[in-house]
């Protein structure tokens, strides 16, 4: 996923400005249910934007987050170039799958 949902940005920014927090603290500060927040925190940890230590969420350096997202964009651009060069791919797809 290249786009970043606004909830993820909100959570990351809150952690960045607060220096880290528990899920309960974040839930209260952001007025988000713990269930919904847990899904956001899990995604951010998987993306490398956050680290969880002993129930406490700590943001990754902004420069690291920018590198992570820039790498995604670079991969997307590479895929786009390959697909643009292979003009016959659409024809192959149509013949195979209708």
C-alpha positions as MATLAB code, in Angstrom:
seq = 'XXXXXXXXXXXXXXXXXXXXXXXXXXXXXXXXXXXXXXXXXXXXXXXXXXXXXXXXXXXXXXXXXXXXXXXXXXXXXXXXXXXXXXXXXXXXXXXXXX';
ca = [
       0.000    0.000    0.000;
       1.435    3.338   -1.034;
      -1.166    5.721    0.323;
      -1.130    6.378    4.036;
      -4.511    6.631    5.767;
      -5.010    9.797    7.800;
      -5.552    7.783   11.004;
      -2.067    6.321   10.646;
      -0.565    9.780   10.186;
      -2.504   11.067   13.213;
      -1.284    8.225   15.410;
       2.322    8.559   14.220;
       2.339   12.346   14.715;
       0.823   12.021   18.192;
       3.480    9.508   19.196;
       6.201   11.661   17.688;
       5.108   14.755   19.596;
       4.430   12.905   22.855;
       7.566   10.767   22.846;
       5.620    7.499   22.809;
       2.567    6.136   24.588;
       0.603    3.032   25.474;
      -2.436    2.004   23.449;
      -4.714    3.113   26.293;
      -3.081    6.556   26.419;
      -3.352    6.944   22.654;
      -6.956    5.789   22.626;
      -7.864    8.455   25.146;
      -5.777   11.215   23.524;
      -7.112   10.564   20.024;
     -10.665    9.546   20.978;
     -10.318    6.276   19.045;
     -11.619    2.958   20.340;
      -8.861    0.598   21.464;
     -10.089   -1.982   18.945;
      -9.748    0.431   16.012;
      -6.492    1.792   17.375;
      -5.019   -1.700   17.701;
      -5.480   -2.258   13.960;
      -3.762    1.061   13.180;
      -0.888    0.334   15.571;
      -0.401   -3.128   14.077;
      -0.211   -1.694   10.548;
       2.234    1.010   11.609;
       4.467   -1.549   13.331;
       4.357   -3.776   10.228;
       5.304   -0.799    8.040;
       8.247    0.010   10.293;
       6.838    3.353   11.446;
       6.551    2.270   15.102;
       8.259   -0.064   17.529;
       6.409   -1.681   20.428;
       8.379   -2.124   23.645;
       6.726   -3.527   26.750;
       3.281   -2.247   25.746;
       4.622    1.168   24.817;
       4.642    2.443   21.219;
       7.647    4.462   20.083;
       7.807    6.212   16.703;
      10.583    5.445   14.254;
      12.702    8.410   13.148;
      10.938   10.519   10.490;
      13.933   10.063    8.164;
      13.444    6.289    8.383;
       9.735    6.605    7.606;
      10.573    8.766    4.582;
      13.064    6.149    3.343;
      10.466    3.394    3.773;
       7.841    5.314    1.808;
      10.353    6.432   -0.857;
      11.309    2.785   -1.424;
       7.639    1.917   -1.980;
       7.338    4.726   -4.508;
      10.506    3.603   -6.267;
       9.156    0.040   -6.522;
       5.856    1.332   -7.888;
       7.683    3.410  -10.502;
       9.753    0.380  -11.519;
       6.609   -1.720  -11.964;
       5.036    1.076  -14.001;
       8.077    1.253  -16.313;
       8.041   -2.500  -16.875;
       4.332   -2.496  -17.649;
       4.660    0.478  -20.012;
       7.457   -1.274  -21.930;
       5.434   -4.434  -22.226;
       2.588   -3.046  -24.306;
       1.549   -6.559  -25.246;
       0.746   -7.497  -21.636;
      -2.768   -6.098  -21.895;
      -3.375   -8.169  -25.019;
      -2.068  -11.297  -23.285;
      -4.318  -10.641  -20.319;
      -7.389  -10.146  -22.523;
      -6.686  -13.352  -24.465;
      -6.202  -15.390  -21.281;
      -8.872  -13.952  -19.028;
     -11.309  -12.213  -21.334;
];
